Amino acid sequence: MSSKYNVLILGASYGSLLASKLLVAGHSVTMVCTPSTASLINEKGTLVKLPVKGRDDLVEIESKKVESINPGATVKAAAPDDVQPAEFDLVVLGMQEPQYSSPGVRDLLQRVAVAKVPSMAIMNMPPLPYLRRLKGLDVEPLMECYAEPELWKDFDPDLVTLASPDPQAFRPEDAGKNVLQVSLPTNFKVAAFPDPAHTAMLTQIQDDIIDIKWELPEGGSTELPVKLKVFDSLFVPLAKWSMLVTGNYRCVLANDMQSIKEAVHGDLDQSREVYQWVVSLCETLGADAADMVPFDKYAKAASGLVKPSSAARALFAGAQNIERVDALVRNIAAQHGLQHESLDNTVSHVDGHLAANRLQKKAS
């Protein structure tokens, strides 16, 4: 009989997607969030809506219903101060990088580091200890890209791995904070840990999620999309960089923002050139071509992304910090004597909006 794991997820919005898959696979999850959201989740559970190939209706995973038919597996939520990381087998870092500086969360992150629990980050911005696992990369000049780099200093790099947040999801309008809808049901791609025992845990979770057969209301069963896939290469999760630089951050213009579709398909030849430049950078770091996602596959997916990226929306809503993968990629490229005009322009646009937002906040 396979082991059942107790998993802590920092972040109850995007994190509820992985939490729902873990729950159906028979594992238990505690999600860290604000007290009000925790109260809502503990009372009503989570609701995750998934598109399934061949079906017009979305499949709905309601945690309370799953708990009633899957004894021993639970989903609950807690505020940061109410969590003891040492009680868990795995910690999932499911927040955007600047959020770890928020009150309560920053203290919890330090407790995670001290507890020495294996941690899997589902972040666009790789945690600094993960970058330390990349041979030949000078991490010190990259610290300026992080909101609070000192938060990561106590983590053992061998206990930190990274999964790409490829699945796209959103909270439907007028829905509660316990509801999430998946718009692009791709997979979480996670790099192995150095310790084979920790990787074995990830592999078992991968297999448990693959084995899920979801019972349909009309009878019969189906597989559910959004799997966890474990890879030996450290660079597979970094395939997201080329997508972010080509699409998400190029949504940010000097005085406006555009959709990811517009950013990519407005000038497809330029987008392909930018994308391949980032792919080449990853290969310079040690990635194999097979670790990366072909541009045409990404462009096809981007054609359905008709809203500006979350980073762009946050900037134009007044955010003073966002994840700076754009600056991170630029700084890494500089270590290898590489530079790209499109990326430089993007970084300049983002810098300008952040500076304006901080100035406005200071003035208020």
C-alpha positions as a LaTeX table, in Angstrom:
\begin{tabular}{lrrr}
\hline
Residue & $x$ (\AA) & $y$ (\AA) & $z$ (\AA) \\
\hline
Met1 & 0.00 & 0.00 & 0.00 \\
Ser2 & 1.40 & 3.41 & $-0.97$ \\
Ser3 & 2.17 & 6.07 & 1.63 \\
Lys4 & $-0.16$ & 8.99 & 2.12 \\
Tyr5 & 1.50 & 12.34 & 2.60 \\
Asn6 & 0.68 & 15.42 & 4.61 \\
Val7 & 1.37 & 18.46 & 2.43 \\
Leu8 & 1.56 & 22.13 & 3.37 \\
Ile9 & 0.79 & 24.63 & 0.59 \\
Leu10 & 1.61 & 28.31 & 1.03 \\
Gly11 & $-1.05$ & 30.05 & $-1.03$ \\
Ala12 & $-4.71$ & 29.06 & $-1.23$ \\
Ser13 & $-5.61$ & 30.60 & $-4.59$ \\
Tyr14 & $-3.46$ & 28.93 & $-7.24$ \\
Gly15 & $-2.45$ & 26.39 & $-4.58$ \\
Ser16 & $-5.99$ & 25.04 & $-4.41$ \\
Leu17 & $-5.50$ & 23.51 & $-7.87$ \\
Leu18 & $-2.70$ & 21.23 & $-6.70$ \\
Ala19 & $-4.51$ & 20.74 & $-3.38$ \\
Ser20 & $-7.57$ & 19.35 & $-5.15$ \\
Lys21 & $-5.46$ & 16.87 & $-7.13$ \\
Leu22 & $-3.62$ & 15.75 & $-3.99$ \\
Leu23 & $-6.92$ & 15.32 & $-2.16$ \\
Val24 & $-8.49$ & 13.15 & $-4.86$ \\
Ala25 & $-5.26$ & 11.11 & $-4.90$ \\
Gly26 & $-5.73$ & 10.40 & $-1.19$ \\
His27 & $-3.30$ & 12.84 & 0.43 \\
Ser28 & $-4.01$ & 15.51 & 3.04 \\
Val29 & $-3.38$ & 19.21 & 2.50 \\
Thr30 & $-3.24$ & 22.32 & 4.64 \\
Met31 & $-3.29$ & 25.61 & 2.74 \\
Val32 & $-1.89$ & 28.79 & 4.23 \\
Cys33 & $-3.91$ & 31.96 & 3.62 \\
Thr34 & $-5.50$ & 34.92 & 5.40 \\
Pro35 & $-7.70$ & 34.14 & 8.43 \\
Ser36 & $-10.89$ & 35.14 & 6.56 \\
Thr37 & $-10.10$ & 32.90 & 3.58 \\
Ala38 & $-9.10$ & 30.07 & 5.93 \\
Ser39 & $-12.44$ & 30.35 & 7.71 \\
Leu40 & $-14.30$ & 30.22 & 4.38 \\
Ile41 & $-12.38$ & 27.17 & 3.16 \\
Asn42 & $-12.76$ & 25.30 & 6.44 \\
Glu43 & $-16.50$ & 25.96 & 6.40 \\
Lys44 & $-17.35$ & 25.39 & 2.74 \\
Gly45 & $-14.31$ & 23.62 & 1.31 \\
Thr46 & $-12.72$ & 24.37 & $-2.03$ \\
Leu47 & $-14.26$ & 24.19 & $-5.49$ \\
Val48 & $-11.99$ & 23.73 & $-8.50$ \\
Lys49 & $-13.49$ & 23.67 & $-12.01$ \\
Leu50 & $-11.58$ & 21.82 & $-14.72$ \\
Pro51 & $-12.11$ & 21.52 & $-18.47$ \\
Val52 & $-11.93$ & 17.90 & $-19.61$ \\
Lys53 & $-11.30$ & 16.91 & $-23.20$ \\
Gly54 & $-14.47$ & 15.78 & $-24.95$ \\
Arg55 & $-16.83$ & 17.43 & $-22.45$ \\
Asp56 & $-18.73$ & 20.69 & $-22.80$ \\
Asp57 & $-19.32$ & 21.07 & $-19.07$ \\
Leu58 & $-16.55$ & 21.71 & $-16.58$ \\
Val59 & $-15.76$ & 18.98 & $-14.06$ \\
Glu60 & $-16.14$ & 20.32 & $-10.53$ \\
Ile61 & $-14.00$ & 19.02 & $-7.68$ \\
Glu62 & $-15.63$ & 19.92 & $-4.37$ \\
Ser63 & $-13.31$ & 19.12 & $-1.49$ \\
Lys64 & $-16.09$ & 18.42 & 1.01 \\
Lys65 & $-17.60$ & 15.78 & $-1.28$ \\
Val66 & $-14.22$ & 14.19 & $-1.94$ \\
Glu67 & $-13.50$ & 14.01 & 1.80 \\
Ser68 & $-16.81$ & 12.22 & 2.37 \\
Ile69 & $-15.88$ & 9.40 & $-0.02$ \\
Asn70 & $-12.12$ & 9.34 & 0.53 \\
Pro71 & $-11.56$ & 8.67 & 4.25 \\
Gly72 & $-8.33$ & 10.03 & 5.68 \\
Ala73 & $-7.76$ & 12.61 & 2.95 \\
Thr74 & $-8.54$ & 16.20 & 3.91 \\
Val75 & $-8.16$ & 19.78 & 2.75 \\
Lys76 & $-8.09$ & 22.50 & 5.37 \\
Ala77 & $-6.74$ & 26.01 & 5.66 \\
Ala78 & $-4.87$ & 27.97 & 8.32 \\
Ala79 & $-3.35$ & 31.37 & 8.93 \\
Pro80 & 0.48 & 31.52 & 8.82 \\
Asp81 & 0.89 & 31.78 & 12.59 \\
Asp82 & $-1.09$ & 28.56 & 13.14 \\
Val83 & 1.20 & 26.28 & 11.13 \\
Gln84 & 4.13 & 24.13 & 12.25 \\
Pro85 & 6.11 & 23.07 & 9.12 \\
Ala86 & 7.80 & 20.14 & 10.86 \\
Glu87 & 4.44 & 18.34 & 10.94 \\
Phe88 & 4.44 & 17.98 & 7.13 \\
Asp89 & 6.16 & 15.69 & 4.64 \\
Leu90 & 6.34 & 18.28 & 1.86 \\
Val91 & 5.98 & 22.06 & 1.67 \\
Val92 & 4.68 & 23.63 & $-1.55$ \\
Leu93 & 5.58 & 27.28 & $-2.08$ \\
Gly94 & 2.61 & 28.39 & $-4.16$ \\
Met95 & 2.73 & 32.17 & $-3.79$ \\
Gln96 & 4.28 & 34.80 & $-6.02$ \\
Glu97 & 7.75 & 35.77 & $-4.85$ \\
Pro98 & 6.95 & 39.22 & $-3.35$ \\
Gln99 & 4.18 & 37.70 & $-1.22$ \\
Tyr100 & 6.70 & 35.93 & 1.00 \\
Ser101 & 7.58 & 39.33 & 2.47 \\
Ser102 & 4.07 & 39.83 & 3.84 \\
Pro103 & 3.48 & 39.80 & 7.62 \\
Gly104 & 3.16 & 36.31 & 9.01 \\
Val105 & 4.23 & 34.63 & 5.78 \\
Arg106 & 7.86 & 35.77 & 6.06 \\
Asp107 & 8.07 & 34.26 & 9.56 \\
Leu108 & 6.47 & 31.03 & 8.35 \\
Leu109 & 8.98 & 30.84 & 5.50 \\
Gln110 & 11.81 & 31.04 & 8.02 \\
Arg111 & 10.22 & 28.22 & 10.05 \\
Val112 & 10.07 & 26.11 & 6.88 \\
Ala113 & 13.80 & 26.68 & 6.32 \\
Val114 & 14.67 & 25.79 & 9.92 \\
Ala115 & 12.44 & 22.68 & 9.88 \\
Lys116 & 14.39 & 21.27 & 6.90 \\
Val117 & 11.24 & 20.00 & 5.19 \\
Pro118 & 11.61 & 19.25 & 1.45 \\
Ser119 & 10.06 & 22.18 & $-0.41$ \\
Met120 & 8.67 & 22.38 & $-3.93$ \\
Ala121 & 8.20 & 25.89 & $-5.30$ \\
Ile122 & 5.48 & 26.44 & $-7.90$ \\
Met123 & 6.73 & 29.87 & $-8.86$ \\
Asn124 & 7.66 & 31.74 & $-12.00$ \\
Met125 & 10.55 & 33.23 & $-10.03$ \\
Pro126 & 12.82 & 30.38 & $-8.88$ \\
Pro127 & 13.76 & 30.64 & $-5.20$ \\
Leu128 & 17.38 & 31.66 & $-4.75$ \\
Pro129 & 18.38 & 28.31 & $-3.20$ \\
Tyr130 & 17.13 & 26.55 & $-6.33$ \\
Leu131 & 19.31 & 28.76 & $-8.50$ \\
Arg132 & 22.27 & 27.71 & $-6.35$ \\
Arg133 & 21.72 & 24.18 & $-7.68$ \\
Leu134 & 22.62 & 25.37 & $-11.20$ \\
Lys135 & 26.34 & 24.83 & $-11.67$ \\
Gly136 & 28.37 & 27.82 & $-12.80$ \\
Leu137 & 25.67 & 30.41 & $-12.07$ \\
Asp138 & 26.73 & 33.37 & $-9.94$ \\
Val139 & 23.71 & 33.96 & $-7.71$ \\
Glu140 & 24.93 & 37.07 & $-5.88$ \\
Pro141 & 24.26 & 39.56 & $-8.76$ \\
Leu142 & 20.76 & 38.13 & $-9.11$ \\
Met143 & 19.64 & 39.08 & $-5.62$ \\
Glu144 & 18.59 & 42.56 & $-6.73$ \\
Cys145 & 15.79 & 40.94 & $-8.74$ \\
Tyr146 & 14.13 & 39.66 & $-5.55$ \\
Ala147 & 11.84 & 41.61 & $-3.25$ \\
Glu148 & 13.61 & 40.36 & $-0.12$ \\
Pro149 & 16.50 & 38.02 & $-1.01$ \\
Glu150 & 17.57 & 37.51 & 2.60 \\
Leu151 & 14.39 & 35.46 & 3.19 \\
Trp152 & 16.01 & 32.56 & 1.34 \\
Lys153 & 19.42 & 32.51 & 3.04 \\
Asp154 & 18.60 & 29.77 & 5.58 \\
Phe155 & 17.29 & 27.27 & 3.02 \\
Asp156 & 19.39 & 24.25 & 2.13 \\
Pro157 & 19.48 & 24.16 & $-1.71$ \\
Asp158 & 19.33 & 20.37 & $-1.61$ \\
Leu159 & 15.89 & 20.63 & 0.01 \\
Val160 & 14.41 & 23.01 & $-2.58$ \\
Thr161 & 13.08 & 22.10 & $-5.99$ \\
Leu162 & 11.00 & 23.89 & $-8.60$ \\
Ala163 & 7.84 & 23.14 & $-10.55$ \\
Ser164 & 6.68 & 25.24 & $-13.47$ \\
Pro165 & 3.31 & 26.93 & $-12.89$ \\
Asp166 & 2.19 & 26.10 & $-16.43$ \\
Pro167 & $-1.52$ & 25.49 & $-15.74$ \\
Gln168 & $-3.47$ & 28.73 & $-16.05$ \\
Ala169 & $-6.35$ & 29.42 & $-13.65$ \\
Phe170 & $-8.47$ & 32.30 & $-12.43$ \\
Arg171 & $-11.13$ & 33.13 & $-9.89$ \\
Pro172 & $-14.49$ & 33.56 & $-11.70$ \\
Glu173 & $-16.20$ & 36.91 & $-11.25$ \\
Asp174 & $-18.43$ & 37.07 & $-8.18$ \\
Ala175 & $-17.02$ & 33.75 & $-6.92$ \\
Gly176 & $-15.73$ & 33.29 & $-3.41$ \\
Lys177 & $-12.05$ & 32.96 & $-2.55$ \\
Asn178 & $-12.52$ & 29.21 & $-2.26$ \\
Val179 & $-13.35$ & 28.86 & $-6.00$ \\
Leu180 & $-10.85$ & 28.44 & $-8.84$ \\
Gln181 & $-11.42$ & 27.77 & $-12.54$ \\
Val182 & $-8.73$ & 26.31 & $-14.78$ \\
Ser183 & $-8.42$ & 27.88 & $-18.23$ \\
Leu184 & $-5.33$ & 26.07 & $-19.53$ \\
Pro185 & $-5.07$ & 22.53 & $-18.06$ \\
Thr186 & $-1.39$ & 21.80 & $-18.65$ \\
Asn187 & 0.92 & 19.95 & $-16.24$ \\
Phe188 & 3.12 & 20.95 & $-13.34$ \\
Lys189 & 6.67 & 19.97 & $-14.40$ \\
Val190 & 8.92 & 19.49 & $-11.38$ \\
Ala191 & 12.66 & 18.84 & $-11.14$ \\
Ala192 & 13.89 & 16.01 & $-8.96$ \\
Phe193 & 15.45 & 16.58 & $-5.54$ \\
Pro194 & 19.11 & 15.61 & $-4.99$ \\
Asp195 & 17.96 & 13.09 & $-2.34$ \\
Pro196 & 16.43 & 10.00 & $-4.02$ \\
Ala197 & 14.06 & 9.53 & $-1.06$ \\
His198 & 12.59 & 12.99 & $-1.56$ \\
Thr199 & 12.29 & 12.39 & $-5.30$ \\
Ala200 & 10.54 & 9.08 & $-4.58$ \\
Met201 & 7.89 & 11.03 & $-2.67$ \\
Leu202 & 7.33 & 13.29 & $-5.68$ \\
Thr203 & 7.21 & 10.28 & $-7.99$ \\
Gln204 & 4.60 & 8.56 & $-5.86$ \\
Ile205 & 2.47 & 11.71 & $-5.82$ \\
Gln206 & 2.90 & 11.88 & $-9.60$ \\
Asp207 & 1.72 & 8.28 & $-9.97$ \\
Asp208 & $-1.18$ & 8.71 & $-7.54$ \\
Ile209 & $-2.46$ & 11.70 & $-9.52$ \\
Ile210 & $-2.07$ & 9.84 & $-12.82$ \\
Asp211 & $-4.12$ & 6.94 & $-11.41$ \\
Ile212 & $-7.12$ & 9.16 & $-10.59$ \\
Lys213 & $-10.36$ & 8.09 & $-12.25$ \\
Trp214 & $-13.05$ & 10.72 & $-11.70$ \\
Glu215 & $-16.64$ & 9.49 & $-11.54$ \\
Leu216 & $-18.93$ & 11.45 & $-13.86$ \\
Pro217 & $-22.49$ & 12.48 & $-12.95$ \\
Glu218 & $-23.92$ & 10.62 & $-15.93$ \\
Gly219 & $-21.96$ & 7.47 & $-15.13$ \\
Gly220 & $-18.56$ & 6.21 & $-16.11$ \\
Ser221 & $-15.26$ & 7.88 & $-15.28$ \\
Thr222 & $-12.59$ & 10.05 & $-16.84$ \\
Glu223 & $-9.00$ & 11.06 & $-16.30$ \\
Leu224 & $-8.50$ & 14.54 & $-14.92$ \\
Pro225 & $-6.09$ & 17.00 & $-16.58$ \\
Val226 & $-3.29$ & 18.81 & $-14.75$ \\
Lys227 & $-0.81$ & 16.17 & $-13.71$ \\
Leu228 & 2.45 & 16.45 & $-11.75$ \\
Lys229 & 5.37 & 15.27 & $-13.89$ \\
Val230 & 8.80 & 14.62 & $-12.35$ \\
Phe231 & 11.98 & 15.20 & $-14.41$ \\
Asp232 & 15.66 & 14.58 & $-13.73$ \\
Ser233 & 16.70 & 17.83 & $-15.41$ \\
Leu234 & 16.89 & 21.01 & $-13.34$ \\
Phe235 & 16.08 & 22.99 & $-16.47$ \\
Val236 & 12.64 & 21.62 & $-17.38$ \\
Pro237 & 10.84 & 24.06 & $-15.05$ \\
Leu238 & 12.88 & 26.91 & $-16.55$ \\
Ala239 & 11.20 & 26.35 & $-19.93$ \\
Lys240 & 8.61 & 28.80 & $-18.60$ \\
Trp241 & 11.15 & 31.64 & $-18.87$ \\
Ser242 & 10.90 & 31.88 & $-22.65$ \\
Met243 & 7.10 & 32.02 & $-22.37$ \\
Leu244 & 7.15 & 34.71 & $-19.71$ \\
Val245 & 9.66 & 36.90 & $-21.54$ \\
Thr246 & 7.89 & 36.52 & $-24.90$ \\
Gly247 & 4.32 & 36.83 & $-23.67$ \\
Asn248 & 3.60 & 37.78 & $-20.07$ \\
Tyr249 & 6.07 & 40.63 & $-19.63$ \\
Arg250 & 5.67 & 41.98 & $-23.15$ \\
Cys251 & 2.06 & 42.69 & $-22.16$ \\
Val252 & 3.54 & 45.69 & $-20.36$ \\
Leu253 & 3.90 & 48.67 & $-22.68$ \\
Ala254 & 5.17 & 52.15 & $-21.90$ \\
Asn255 & 1.72 & 53.62 & $-21.33$ \\
Asp256 & $-0.68$ & 50.71 & $-21.68$ \\
Met257 & $-0.98$ & 46.95 & $-21.50$ \\
Gln258 & $-2.01$ & 44.32 & $-24.03$ \\
Ser259 & $-3.17$ & 40.70 & $-23.91$ \\
Ile260 & $-0.73$ & 37.81 & $-24.03$ \\
Lys261 & $-2.22$ & 36.90 & $-27.40$ \\
Glu262 & $-1.46$ & 40.39 & $-28.74$ \\
Ala263 & 2.05 & 40.35 & $-27.27$ \\
Val264 & 2.85 & 37.06 & $-29.01$ \\
His265 & 0.86 & 37.25 & $-32.23$ \\
Gly266 & 1.17 & 40.98 & $-32.91$ \\
Asp267 & 4.55 & 40.26 & $-34.52$ \\
Leu268 & 4.99 & 36.51 & $-34.62$ \\
Asp269 & 8.46 & 36.61 & $-36.19$ \\
Gln270 & 9.81 & 38.90 & $-33.46$ \\
Ser271 & 8.14 & 36.77 & $-30.80$ \\
Arg272 & 9.78 & 33.65 & $-32.20$ \\
Glu273 & 13.16 & 35.39 & $-32.18$ \\
Val274 & 12.79 & 36.52 & $-28.55$ \\
Tyr275 & 11.56 & 33.09 & $-27.49$ \\
Gln276 & 14.48 & 31.28 & $-29.13$ \\
Trp277 & 16.95 & 33.72 & $-27.60$ \\
Val278 & 15.75 & 32.75 & $-24.10$ \\
Val279 & 15.83 & 29.07 & $-25.05$ \\
Ser280 & 19.44 & 29.51 & $-26.18$ \\
Leu281 & 20.28 & 31.19 & $-22.87$ \\
Cys282 & 18.87 & 28.19 & $-20.96$ \\
Glu283 & 20.95 & 25.88 & $-23.14$ \\
Thr284 & 24.02 & 27.98 & $-22.33$ \\
Leu285 & 23.28 & 27.32 & $-18.65$ \\
Gly286 & 23.16 & 23.58 & $-19.30$ \\
Ala287 & 19.65 & 22.79 & $-20.54$ \\
Asp288 & 19.08 & 20.23 & $-23.25$ \\
Ala289 & 16.90 & 21.17 & $-26.21$ \\
Ala290 & 14.45 & 18.47 & $-25.07$ \\
Asp291 & 13.93 & 20.35 & $-21.78$ \\
Met292 & 12.39 & 23.28 & $-23.62$ \\
Val293 & 8.92 & 23.78 & $-25.16$ \\
Pro294 & 8.82 & 24.45 & $-28.94$ \\
Phe295 & 7.75 & 27.96 & $-29.87$ \\
Asp296 & 4.90 & 26.80 & $-32.10$ \\
Lys297 & 3.33 & 24.88 & $-29.23$ \\
Tyr298 & 3.55 & 27.93 & $-26.99$ \\
Ala299 & 2.20 & 30.26 & $-29.70$ \\
Lys300 & $-0.81$ & 27.99 & $-30.16$ \\
Ala301 & $-1.58$ & 28.12 & $-26.43$ \\
Ala302 & $-1.02$ & 31.90 & $-26.35$ \\
Ser303 & $-3.68$ & 32.40 & $-29.04$ \\
Gly304 & $-6.28$ & 31.60 & $-26.39$ \\
Leu305 & $-4.85$ & 33.93 & $-23.72$ \\
Val306 & $-6.92$ & 37.01 & $-24.47$ \\
Lys307 & $-6.26$ & 38.92 & $-21.24$ \\
Pro308 & $-3.14$ & 40.78 & $-20.11$ \\
Ser309 & $-0.87$ & 38.76 & $-17.83$ \\
Ser310 & $-1.35$ & 38.91 & $-14.08$ \\
Ala311 & 1.96 & 40.82 & $-13.84$ \\
Ala312 & 0.70 & 43.50 & $-16.23$ \\
Arg313 & $-2.66$ & 43.78 & $-14.48$ \\
Ala314 & $-0.92$ & 44.11 & $-11.13$ \\
Leu315 & 1.34 & 46.89 & $-12.40$ \\
Phe316 & $-1.55$ & 48.89 & $-13.80$ \\
Ala317 & $-3.47$ & 48.36 & $-10.55$ \\
Gly318 & $-0.66$ & 50.06 & $-8.63$ \\
Ala319 & 1.49 & 47.13 & $-7.43$ \\
Gln320 & 4.81 & 48.18 & $-5.91$ \\
Asn321 & 6.37 & 44.73 & $-6.34$ \\
Ile322 & 5.85 & 41.91 & $-8.83$ \\
Glu323 & 7.88 & 38.84 & $-9.75$ \\
Arg324 & 10.81 & 40.06 & $-11.86$ \\
Val325 & 11.60 & 37.13 & $-14.13$ \\
Asp326 & 12.25 & 39.69 & $-16.86$ \\
Ala327 & 15.07 & 41.27 & $-14.83$ \\
Leu328 & 16.33 & 37.86 & $-13.67$ \\
Val329 & 16.72 & 36.58 & $-17.23$ \\
Arg330 & 18.41 & 39.82 & $-18.30$ \\
Asn331 & 20.90 & 39.63 & $-15.41$ \\
Ile332 & 21.68 & 35.97 & $-16.05$ \\
Ala333 & 22.25 & 36.74 & $-19.73$ \\
Ala334 & 24.63 & 39.55 & $-18.77$ \\
Gln335 & 26.82 & 37.04 & $-16.92$ \\
His336 & 27.37 & 35.37 & $-20.31$ \\
Gly337 & 27.86 & 38.59 & $-22.24$ \\
Leu338 & 24.41 & 38.33 & $-23.83$ \\
Gln339 & 21.82 & 41.07 & $-24.32$ \\
His340 & 18.53 & 41.47 & $-26.18$ \\
Glu341 & 16.94 & 44.80 & $-27.10$ \\
Ser342 & 13.35 & 43.57 & $-26.74$ \\
Leu343 & 14.03 & 42.26 & $-23.23$ \\
Asp344 & 15.85 & 45.48 & $-22.29$ \\
Asn345 & 12.78 & 47.46 & $-23.40$ \\
Thr346 & 10.49 & 45.21 & $-21.40$ \\
Val347 & 12.60 & 45.57 & $-18.26$ \\
Ser348 & 12.60 & 49.34 & $-18.75$ \\
His349 & 8.80 & 49.44 & $-19.05$ \\
Val350 & 8.34 & 47.36 & $-15.89$ \\
Asp351 & 10.92 & 49.42 & $-13.97$ \\
Gly352 & 9.12 & 52.60 & $-14.99$ \\
His353 & 5.70 & 51.45 & $-13.86$ \\
Leu354 & 7.04 & 50.16 & $-10.54$ \\
Ala355 & 8.86 & 53.44 & $-9.89$ \\
Ala356 & 5.70 & 55.42 & $-10.65$ \\
Asn357 & 3.60 & 53.18 & $-8.41$ \\
Arg358 & 6.04 & 53.53 & $-5.52$ \\
Leu359 & 6.21 & 57.28 & $-5.95$ \\
Gln360 & 2.44 & 57.55 & $-5.98$ \\
Lys361 & 2.19 & 55.39 & $-2.85$ \\
Lys362 & 4.79 & 57.52 & $-1.10$ \\
Ala363 & 2.95 & 60.70 & $-2.05$ \\
Ser364 & $-0.33$ & 59.36 & $-0.67$ \\
\hline
\end{tabular}
